[in-house]
Amino acid sequence: MHRRIFIAAALLGFAALSGCGPHWRVVTQASPDTFVGQRHFALMPIDYVGLFILDQREDQYLASKDADEHQRFVADKESINEEFTKALVARAQEEGIEITPTDSPTSASFVLKPYVGYMNPGFYAVVSSAPSQIRMTLRITTPDGRVLDEVQFSSRTASPIPNTNLSPAEADMLKSGGRWREDARVIGAYAARYLASRVNP
């Protein structure tokens, strides 16, 4: 129950940022809609090249971290990719769309290429807190890399108020990695909705 509440809060937070319309911003779209009736897409891993954490490049951000913190951040990026992929695949399947994670962009007629260029870890302290944030650009391309659609997504996740009744998932969101994982799940669900809107307009 608590988990559903926090997911709903994350969704509502993003809705507030986005207004009453769709929970994404279209940069470009193929016209006419190339994806009508398509049921299979390949999904590449998230690209983090050029990533900024707050106002620092990734290398600058990591320069101030010790070896354990560096390792946790690398693990966090991997788990963001995993949670985004799971949410996108599951929600797309509900719409009758098959998404196949792959490292090869030639495995399907259309390829989903997610790119994360900005992350904010947020923080939690007894007296104050701030939500995390992930901004993702999703490009739908042909196997040779020609961009057909480009869409931007964003999610913010606040920490729950600590208490003895927190579930393991809620307790995870007290950490920056846990908040980012929730952001990834929210964005995965929105990305599936966007894709469904193009396949079944």
N, C-alpha and C positions, 0 to 999 in steps of 0.2 A: 504493500500500500504506500509506504513512504517513498519507495523508488518511483512509483508512478507519479507521485506528487512532484518530485524533483525533476523528472523528465518533463512533466507538463509545465513546470516553472521555466525550464530552459526553453521550451517551445514558445511559451508566451513572451519570454524576454526577447527572443529573436523576432517574433511577430511585431512587438512594439517598435523594434528597430526598423522593420521593413514596411510598416504601415498595414493597410488592410488587404493589399494585393498578395501575389505569390511570394513565397519565402526565398526568393532568389532574384538576382539582377542579371538580365540578359545583356551580354556584350555584343554578340552576333548570333544570328540564326540563319540556317539554310532556308531558302525560299525558292520554290515550294518546299514543304516539309518532306525531307528525304527519308524520314524514319517511320512513316505511316505503315502499320502492319508488320514492322520488323520485330522479331522475337528473340534475336540472339545478338549479344554484344560482348566484346572482349574488354577486360578491365586490367589496365596496367597498375603497378604499385604507385603509391603517392610519390611525386617528385618534390624534393625539398631543396633543390638547388637555389641558392640566393636567399635562403630563409632568414627572416629577421625575428628575433625574440625581443619584444618591446621595441626599443630604438637601437638595438645592437645587432650586427651581423652574427650569425651562429658561431663563428670562430671567436669573435670578441666575447660573446656571452659565455662560451665554454672556457675561455682563458682564465676566468675568475673562479672556476669550479675545481674541486679536487677530483681525484680519479674515480671515487665512488659516485659523485654527483654526475660526472661525465658519463659514466656507464649507465646510470639511471635515465639520463636524458636520451641516450641512444635507444634504450629499451622502451622509453615512452613513445618515441617516434614509430618504432615497430608496432607497438600496441595500438597507436592511433590508426595506422594502416589496417591492422587486423579488425578493429571495431568498425571502422568505416566500411570495409569490405563486407563484413557480416551483415550489417544493417542494410546496405545497398542491395546485396544479393537476396536477402530474405524479403524485403519489401517489394523489390521488383518481381520476385517470383509470385507474390500475391496478385500482381497485375498481369501475370502470364508472360513475363519477360525473363529470359535466361541470361544471366551474366556469368561469364567464365573468367576468373582471375588468371592472368598469364603474364609472362615476361616477354612474349612475342607479339608485336603489333600486327602480325600477318595472319593471326588465327581466326579472324572474323571479318565480315564486310565493314563493320564499324567498331571503332576502338574508343573506350573511355579513358581519358588521361587526366587524373587529378593532380593538382599542383597546390601545395601549401606554401605561401610566401610570408605569412605573418602568424605568430603565436604569442599569446600573453598568458603566463602561468597563473595570474591572479595570486591571491594570498588569503590566508585566514589567520587572524590573531584574535585574542580575547576581546579587544576593544574595537576592532575594525576588520573589514575584509573587502576583497574586490574579486569580481568574477574572472574566470579564465576567458580566453577567446581563441578561436581558430578561424582564419579566413582561407577559403579554398576556392580555386578556379578549376572548373571542370570543362575540359574540351572533348568534344566528340569529333573524331577524325576518321578519315579513310586510312587503310593500312599504310599508305605511303606518306601519311602525316598531314594531309590537307585538312585544315580545320573547317568543320561544317557548323557546329554550334560551340559557343563559349559562354559559360554561365558562372556567376559568382555566388558563393554561399558564405554564411557566417553564423557562428553559434557562440553563446556565452553561457557558462555554467557557474553558479554561485555555490559556495560550500554550504552544506547543511549545518544547522546548529548542533554542536556536539552534545550527545546525551547517551545514557546507557542503553537505549533502545535502538540505536542505529544498526541497520543491516550491514553485512560486509560491503555491499555495493555503495551504500551511503558513506560508510567510514572511508572507503577508497577515495571519495570525493573531497575529503579533507586534505588530500595531497594534490599537487598540481597535475601529476600524471593521471589521477582519477578524474579530475575535472576535464582534462583534455580528452580522455576516453569517452566521456559523456558527450562532449562537443562533437566528436567523430561520429558517434551513433546518431545524433540529431541530424548532422549534415548528410549522413548516409541515407536516412529516411527521406529527407527533402530531395536529395538527388534522384532517388527512385521515383518520387512524385513528379519531378520535372520530366524524367525520361518517359514515364507513363503518359504525360500530357502531350508528348511528341509522337509516341507510338499510337496512342488512341486519342487523337485530338477531339 
